[in-house]
Amino acid sequence: MSKVFAVVRHEYKKIVLKWTFLIGTLLFPLLGIGFTLVPVLLFSIKGEPIRLVIVDPTNRVEPRLRANLAPDRLAARARKAAEDVDITASQEEQLKRGSKQIASGFVFVSHEVEGKPADEIRRELNARAAADEIDGYIIVPPDIEAPSAKFEFRSRKAGDFIANETLRDALNQAVRSERLRGANIDEKMLGTLSRNVDFQARSISETGEERNSDMLYLASLVIGMMLYITLTIYGQVIMGAVVEEKETRIAEILFSSATPFVLMFGKLVGVALAGLTQLGIWVGTLVALVAYLSTQADGAQFIATLPAITPLMIFYFFVFFVLGYFIYASIFALIGSMVTTVQEGGQFAFPPMMLMLIGFYFCFAVIRDPNSSLSFWVSIAPLFAPMTMPVRILAEMPPFWQIALSVALNSLAIAGLVWLAGRVYRVGMLMYGKRATLPEVWKWIRQA
C-alpha cells in the first residue's frame, strides 16, 4: 500500500506543482467569462452610421418607417419586450441602450426619383452605393396591399444582421400600420386586443415547492460542459503520461520497484486528486462569488434567478466526476499502453471522446424532461451517467435509489475497465517499436 501512496503522491505533485496547472485553473474561468462577455462587447461596438435611401412613390410607408427607427420608438419597443418576457431591470436598460445605439446608426439620405422608371432608380442607387455615397436602399412597391408586393432592400453591409433585423421589424410595423389605416381599423385598439398574456413559468421541486427556472438551462449547460472538458483534459493527461513512460522506457525501471497494476492504479488516483483539486478551486470560487453577490443589491436580484444548489448537489457533482474520471481514464490508459507515440494515441482517443460528447448531448434531453425514461436510462448507464446524472440532479433531484443504482453500475464498470486496462498495461508498457494489434491485446487480456 505504501508503494501505491508513493505513486499517487508523485503523480499528484507532478501535475499540481507545474505552472501549466495554475494557468489552466485560471484560464478556464477566464475563457468562460470571455465566451459570455465577448459577444456582448462585440454587439455593443458602435459602427459607422448606415446611410439609407427610402424610395416610396406613394409616400405612405416612408414617414412611418422613419418614425419606427427613431430612438424613442425603439426604446419603447424594448420596454414592451421587457414586459413580455419578464426580464430584470438591468437587462431592460441594456435593451434600451442597444435600441438607441442601433437607431442612431441610421442616417436617411434623400434621392430624387420623381418621373424615373424603377430600373433607372436601381442603377443610380447602385452607382451611389459603389461610389460610397450610401450604404443601402429600400424600394417600396406602389401597392403594398397586393399579395405579390415585394419590398427590395439592397445593402453594402448585408452582414450586419442586427441592423437588418431592426430594419425589417420597423418596415413590417410601418406597412402593417398603413394597411390597418387603409382598412379603417384602429391600430391602438388592435394592439390592446392582441397584447401578449403574462406567462410565468416556474418549476416544481420534488417536495412540491415552486422554484425559479429562468437560469436552469444555463446552469445545467455549464455543469455538463465543465464535466466534459475536465474529463477530456485529464483523460488525455493519463494517456500522455503512459505514452511518455513507454517512449522513455522508464516503465522498465519502475516495474522493478512495483507491480504494473500498482503503478497504473497509483497514476489514476494521483491524476484524479489533481482533477479534484482543480474542480474544488473552481467550485469554491463560484460559491464565494455567489456569496459576495448575495450581499449586493444588484447581485441579490441576479442570485434569485439561479436554481437552488445545495451542498448535497455539490457532493454528488464530485462523486460523478470521480466515477467519470476513472471510467475514461482507464480507457485512455489502455489506449496509451497499446500505442507507441502520442500521435497514434490521439487517433485512438477519438472514440472515447465521441462517447463523452454523446453524453454531453444527452444532457439537453435530461434538461427538457428529467423524469423521462430516456433521462433515467442515460443517467444510470456507464459512460453517460457521469455527465447526465449531475445535470438531472440539478434539474430535479431523482429518488435516492436511482442515484445509488447509477453509482453502483458505474463502479462495476470502473472495476471491469481498471482490470482490463491493468492486463493490457503490464504487457503493453514493455512492448516497443510497433503498435499492438487487437488479437495481441486480446491475448494479453487472456494471459494469467
N, C-alpha and C positions, 0 to 999 in steps of 0.2 A: 504493500500500500504506500510505503514511503516513496517508492520509485514513481508511482502514479502522481503523487503530490509534487514531486520534483519536476516531472514533465509539465504538469499543469502550471506550476509557478513560472517555469521557463517560457512556456508559450504565452502566458498572460503578460509577463513583463516585456516580451519581445514585441508585442503589439501595442500595449498601453503606453510604454515609455518612448515610443517613437514620435517624432514631431508630426508624422503623417496622421496619427490617431487624433492629435489635438486639432489639426487643420480640418480633418474630416468631421469631427464633432462640432466644430464651429461652422463649417461650410454648409452642412445640411440645413440647419435652421435658416441661414442666410439665403440659401437657394429657395427655400420655401417662402421666405418673405419677398424675395425677388420675383418669384412667379406671381405673387399677389400684387405687388406694388408697381412692377414694370408696366403691365398693361394699363394700369390707371394713369401712370405718368405719361405713357405714350399717347393715350387718348386725350390727356389734358393739355398736350402741347398744341399751342395755337398756331396754325399755319397761316399763310397769306390769304387775304380775302378772296372769295370766289366771285369773279366778275361775271354776272349773269344777265343775259338778254331774254326778255319775255316777249314773245311775238303772239299777240292776241288780237286778231282782226276785229272782234266784236267788243273788246274791252270789258267783257263780263267777268273774266276769271282773274285778270292781272291785278286789279285792286285788292281782291280778297287774298290772292296769293302773297302779295307784299305784306298785307296785314298779318297773315298767318306766320310769316317769317320774322315778324317783329320780336324783339327780345321779351317784352312784357307778355305777349301772347304765348310764346314758348314756355315762359316761366309759369304761366297759369296752367298750361297743359301738364307741366311737370308736377305741379301741386296736385292736380287731379289724379295723375298716375300714382302719386304717393298715397293718396287716399284709397285708391282702388286696390293696391297691393299691400297696404298696411305696413309701410316701411318706417324706419326710425326717422327722427328729426334730422340727424346728421346726414343720412342718405338723401333726404329731401333737399337739403341745402346743396349737396353735391349735384343733384339733378338740376336744380335751378341754375347753378353756376355753369354746368355743362350746356344747358339750353341757351343761356345768354351768350356763351362763347361761340356756339355753332351759329347762332343768329347773327352775331357781329361779323361772322365770316362771309356774309353775302353782301355784295355791292351790286346794285341794279344799274345796268348800262342801257341807255336808250339806243334805238336803231330805227331809222326811217324805213317803213315798209309799205306806206300807202301807195296803192296802184301797182305794186310789183307782184309778179307771179311767185308761187311758192318755190319753184326751182331756183329762181334768181336770188330769193332771200336766203336760201340754204347756201348757195355759192358764196354770197357776200359774207355771211356769218362764218362759214368755214375758213374763208380767207382772213377774216379778222382774228379768228382763233389761231390760225397758223402764224399770223404776224404778232401774236402775243398781246393783242388788244383786249380780248375777252377770254374767259375760261370755259364758257359753255352757254347754251341757249335752250329755251323751251319754245316749241311751236304748239299753240293751242288750236285745235280744229274749229272751224266755224260753227258746227252743230255738235255741241257737247252732249246732247241728249241721245244722239244716234248710237245704237249698239256697236257700230263699226268704227266709232270715233277713236282715233289714235293720237296720243299726246307724245310728240317726239322730243326727246332730251338727248343732246349731244354735249360731251364734255371732254376737256383735255385732262381732267382729274377723275377719270372713271373709277380709279381705285379708292377714292375717298368714300367708302361705303357709309360712314356716319352722316356726312353731308348729303349723300344721295338719298338715304332713307328719310332724313329730315325733310328734304325737298319733296320726296314722294308723298309723305304723310300730309304735308302742307297743301300740296296740289290736290290730293284726294278730298281733303276737307273743303277746299275752296270750290271745287267742282260740285261736291255734294250740296254745299250751301246754295249755290246758284241753281241747281236743279230743284231743290226744295222751294226756293223763292218762285221759280217758274211754275211750280205746281200749287202755289198758294198754300203751302204748309208752313206753319210756324216752327222755325228751327229751334227756338228755345224750348217750346213745349215738347218737341220730339226728343230733344236731349234729356229733358226731365223724365220722359216715359221710358227711354232706353238706358237710363242710368244703371250701372252695374250694381249687383247686390253686395252687401257687406259680408264677405265669406271668410270666416275664421276657422283655420284648420289647426287642430291640436291632437296629439297622440294620447292614447290611454295606456298607462303603465300596467304591469302585472298585478298591482294592488288595486287597480280601479281608479287611480288618480290621473288627472289630466296633466300632460306635460307639453311644454313648448317644443314644437318640432321644426322650427324655422331653420336651425343650423344642423339638424340631424344628418342630412345628406352630406354636407361638407365635412362634418366631424368624422363620419364613417369613412368617407373617402380618404381623409388624412391618415386615419389609422391603418386602413388597408394599404395605402401607398407606403407608409413608414415600414410596415412589416415586409412588404415585397422588396423594397430597396435594401433593408437591413439583411434579410435572408440572402439576397443575391450577393451582396458585398462579402459577407462572412463565409458564404459557401465558396466563393472564388478564393478567399484567403486560405481556406483549408486546402483546396486543390493546388494553389500556388506553392504552399509550404511543402506539400507532399512531393510535388514535381521537383522543387528545388533540392530537397534532400536526396532525391533519386539521382538528379543530374550531378550533384557534387559528391555522390557516394558516401555521404555522411551516415546513411542508414546502415551501412555495413559496420561502422564503429558503434552506432547506437544499439544495434541488435546484440552486441556482445555484452551490454550492460543491462538490458531489459528486453522482455519479450515483445514481439511485434504488436500484440494486442494492447499491452500496457502503453506502448509509445503512441499508438493510434488513439486510444481512448483518452490518454492524457492530453494529446493535442486537441481533440474535440472539446474536452472540458475547458481547457485553458482559453481557447478562442471563444467559447460560449460565454465565459466570465467577462472577457473583453467586450463582447457584444452587449451583455447585460449592463456593464459599466457605462457604455455609451448611451444605451437606451435610458438608463437611470438618470444620466445627466440631462438628456432631452426632456424626459417626463418631469423631473424636478424643476427644470427651468420653466416649463409650461405651468406647473402648479404655482410656482412663485409669481409668474406673470399674471395668472388669473387672480391670485390673492391680492396682488397690488391693484389690478384694475377694479376689483370689487370695492376698494376703498375710495375710488374716484367717482365723481358724479357722472361723467360721460361713460366711464368704463363699466359702471354698475348696470347701465342700460344695455350695454353690449353683452355682459355676462348673463343677463336674464334670458337672452336668446339662445344660449348654449344648452345642449342637452345635459341632464343631470349625470354626473360621473362620480361614482362612489369609490372609496378605497378598495372594495371588493372587485370592482371592474378593473382597476389598475392591476390588482394582483392576478386576475385571470389573464390580462394582457401579457404580463411577463411569463405566466405559465405556458401560454400557447406560443409565445416567441421561442421559449426553450424547446418545446416539442417540435416546432417547425425547423428550428436550427439543427437539432440532432437528426431529423429526417433528411434534410437536404445536405447537411454537412457530411453525413455518411455516404450519400450518393456521390458527392464531389470528391471525397477521399477515395472512394472506389475508382472513380474515373482517373484521379491522379496516379493511382497505383498501376493502371493499365497503360498509360501513355508515357512517352519519353520526353516530350517538350511541352511547354506551356501553350504553344500554338496548337498542338494536337488536342490538348485538354480543352481549349476554347471551342473546338469543333464539337467534341463530345458533350460539352456543357450546355449545348443548345436545348436538348430535350428537357432536362430538369428545369431550366429557366422558362421554357414554354409552359411546363406544368404549373410553375408559380404564377405565370401570367394568366393562365386559365383560372386559377384560384382567385386571383385579383378580380377578374371579370365576374366571377360568381358573386363577388361582394355586392355588385349592383342589384342582382336578383334578391339577395338577402335583405338589402336596404328596403326594397319595394314591399316585400312581404316576408317578415322574419318568421312567420308561423307556417309557411307553406311546406309541402312535402319536399320540394327541391331544397329549400333552406335547411330543413332537418338533415337530409342526407349529405349535402356538401359540408355541413358544419360538424359532422362526425367522421367523415371519410378521411383517411390518411392522405397526405399530400395537399389537400384543400382546406381541412379544418383549421390549421394554424392561422390562416388569414380570414376565413369566413366566420369562425366562431366568435372572435373578438368583436367583429362588426355586428353580428347578431346580438351579442350581449349588450352592446351599446344601444341598438335599436329597440330591443325588448328582451329583458332577461328571460332566457328559457328555463324550464324546470331543471333542478339540480341534477336529476338522473341523466338528462341528455348531456350536460357538461361533463359529468363523471364518465359516461359512456364514450364521449369523444376523447377524453384524456386516456382512458383505458385502451381504446383501439389504436390511438396514435403511439402510445407507449409500447404496445405489442409490435407495431410497425417499426419503431425505433430499434427494439431488441433484434428483430429479424434483419434489419438493414445493417446494424452495427456488427452482428455476427457475420453477415455476408461480406461486408467491407473488410473485416478482420481477416477472413480467409483469403481474400484477394491480396490484401496488403502485405501479408507475411511472405508471399512468393513474388508478387509484382515488384516490390521495392528492390529486390536483388536482381531483377531482370533488366539488362541494358541492351542498347543497340537497336531494338525494334519494338514496335507496338504489339501488345498482346492481342491475339485473336479471340473471338468468342469461344471456340472449342477449348482453347488453352485456359481461359478464365473458368469455364465450366469444370475443367479438370482440376484446377486449383481448389475450387469450392468442394469438390467431392473427396479430395485427399484428406486422410485422417490427421 
